[in-house]
Amino acid sequence: MVTGGSSPKSNRFSFALPKSRFEWISRFLYRGEIWGRSLICLLAMIAIWLGTGAWNPPFPYRTRYVPNREIVARTLFEFENETLTREKQAIAVSQMQCIYTNDPAKLNLVEARLKEKLFAVVESKEYDAELAEEFFLAERLDGDAEKNAQEIETKFTEFKKELDADPRLEKLTPLISEILEPYRRRGLLKSLQHEVVQGLSTSIVVIQKNDPEDMSVEEVKDVRITVLFPGLSDSISKILEDQKAFTDTKAVADRIAEYLFDNFPETLKLDVERTANSRNKEREEVPIEKKRYKIGDKLSYDTGELDRRDGIIGGIPLDKADIRILQAEHDAYVRNLNATERLIYSAADFGLYTAVFLLCGAFIYYRERKIIREFGRFSLVLASFVWTIIAAWMIDDSWRAEIVPISLFSMVISIAFRHEVAWILGACASLVVTYSMGMGLTDFVIFVSAVTTGSYLCNDISSRTRLFYAGLLMAVVTFATAIGAGILVGHAPNWEIVVSNQILLAAWFAFCAFLSGLLITVFLPFVEKIFDVQTDLTLLEWSDPSHELLHKMIQRAPGTYNHSINVASIAENAAESIGANGLLCRVAAYYHDIGKILKPEYFVENQTSGQNKHDTLVPAMSSIVIIAHVKDGVELARKHRLPECMIDMIEQHHGTTMVEYFYRQAVKEAKENGAEEEVDESNFRYPGPKPQTKEACVMMLSDAVESACRTLTEPAPARIESLVKEISAKRLNEDQFSECPLTLKELHMIEQSLIKSLISVYHSRIKYQEQPGE
């Protein structure tokens, strides 16, 4: 911080003995804002503690993790024996009855066709071989065709003779419906439509299609068409005998039975959905078989592959089955922890959080103090830090995507502040995530590599493609780091397993890093709005001359616009000379005098007619008009939604300086009029505030020296240098730089840059000889 005295009028420096360390600490702790921020940090630590379940030891294993030692049980626990459970479930499923849907309407067509054929037999005048074959299935299947034909003709004649006794079939047709009724009810099936392991093959459940509530259990032998013929003829004979409809009941029954057997449709169909639901219910009702583990037992997942894996997990990547049993052992171990052990874990966690917060706080205090100074930003950074850790912790272990929220966090902080802050915060977030999730050094190194790359590349975003390339480079660096770190810590006996497994993991981490770059592209507008920060990309959009405010300035105040362009040029170079944001200075300079477009004729650079409006005003009124352009500029900027950082520079570019020309006029007039009271200089001062940032300081000096150089009749380099140093010293003595982090060295660098830029603008030009006739 640069300071030049206790008041604008003072040109003296005060000296005092340095405070002792104890006194400094005491004064530091007595500050109320320190305790407020400490309370916020404590709440953040509690949120992390609650969000990550930090009172319990973390689960240290992940899918595809290669342990370098044999893993044994630390406590007694039970775990599901999936092999035995599946066997019992299979037995239960094989003993269940599958569900079939019966469609009895199909038999109605068979009944109608049977009656039609019987009437055809009665009405036939002579032997019809084709018609006869409809009722003689068994004879047709015999080997001797000629003999069969003779037998069929003989039996057909006898069958017709029996039917001729009832030419209208008044006795037989009512009996056909009675004959088919049992088959309508039970249904008919050519063969089972389910496998033996999917259910019983001896009985099924039949549901009527037209009435789903009508269910019955049927034996397969009673519905399978291929085994129905013997019983079918007997049942028809019994019905005919009871009705005494024919003389030779057996002959008629055999013919009807053969016709039905030959034409029976399949009315049963497997109800896949109901059967599947029933099968799932059977599985759920089977009690889970559990295997007991004792302390020291090898934790190998019993899937029947123990010979291949030798009963040892060590040296082979963990799969989901391994994770399940290890998770069960961990849960049992956690349940057995007592309150003292949980308290010790909690204390260790809070110790880590305290160390991390102190480290980050000290770094920010010395390198980016405005984060601590502004309570809103401080709370926002803390909330982002907490969200990052909890989000990474909540991601499912099988995804291994913790790198996404960590990388996003570091890139957001880099965009909002500086990449150095993003490095330290991202590394600390990686440390907390690694510890809280029980990960190892390899994961921490991978996270830090992504954090470092992403934060560095996102510090200066001049185009959206840069974010894409940032994600791409993050992926490359992360992939290489994951490969190298994984191989260095791998201890499996088979190096092919280590390398192939690590390549897969590295490829996944690289994809997650690349995904982070794509996501930050989507979230960039929200990051700028939430953190009130403008990237180079957005600043370039504001620098477009076609913007409404700049367009109005060109039309209504061309002199002010030309002045703003010059200020922008020299301010950008000066800001970059001290490592400040030159682009922000340039774009803000375009708008720093937009308040003048409301009354452009009152400012000398726009007075082209030779008339000065201030000639008709008293000095105090002229001062009010001049000072008002700052307030008017801020209002216009807010109306057109300019970024807050640019609005601050519009408001601060004059600080609390004095409008000296009109102040001197007022003093002169007061003396001439014999006024006894002194002129109140506060009426001639800008309301401020003083510059709060280095960029605002650069803007103040650039605006002042550019305006002053316009008044030089002969802007020689020596005169420009003298003028710049004079104005700079004056602003310093007026205490205008006391509220910004500007050093004397940086002030000197700004002066040199401004001198160089102004000399190049106002350099001497060659005077050409006049042409003849001029």
Secondary structure, DSSP 8 states (H G I E B T S, - for coil): -----SSTT-----------HHHHHHHHHT-HHHHHHHHHHHHHHHHHHHHTTTTS------TT---SS--B-SS-EEEE-HHHHHHHHHHHHHTS--EEEE-THHHHHHHHHHHHHHHHHHH-SS--HHHHHTT-HHHHTSS-HHHHHHHHHHHHHHHHHHHHTSTT-TTHHHHHHHHHHHHHHH--BSS-SS-GGGS-SSEEEEEETTEEEEEEEEEHHHHBGGG-HHHHHHHHHHHHHHHT--SSHHHHHHHHHHHHHHH----EEE-HHHHHHHHHHHHHHS---EEEE-TT-B----SS-HHHHTT--TTS---HHHHHHHHHHHHHHHHT--HHHHHHHHHHHHHHHHHHHHHHHHHHHHH-THHHHSHHHHHHHHHHHHHHHHHHHHS-TTT--THHHHHHHHHHHHHHS-HHHHHHHHHHHHHHHHHHTT--HHHHHHHHHHHHHHHHHTSS--SHHHHHHHHHHHHHHHHHHHHHHHHHH---S-HHHHHHHHHHHHHHHHHHHHHHHHHHHHHHHHHHHHHT---HHHHHHHT-TTSHHHHHHHHH-HHHHHHHHHHHHHHHHHHHHTTS-HHHHHHHHHHTTGGGGSSGGGSGGG--SS--GGGGS-HHHHHHHHHHHHHHHHHHHHHTT--HHHHHHHHHTTTT-B-HHHHHHHHHHHHHTT-SS---GGGGB-------SHHHHHHHHHHHHHHHHTT-SS--HHHHHHHHHHHHHHHHHTTTTTTS---HHHHHHHHHHHHHHHHHHS---------TT-
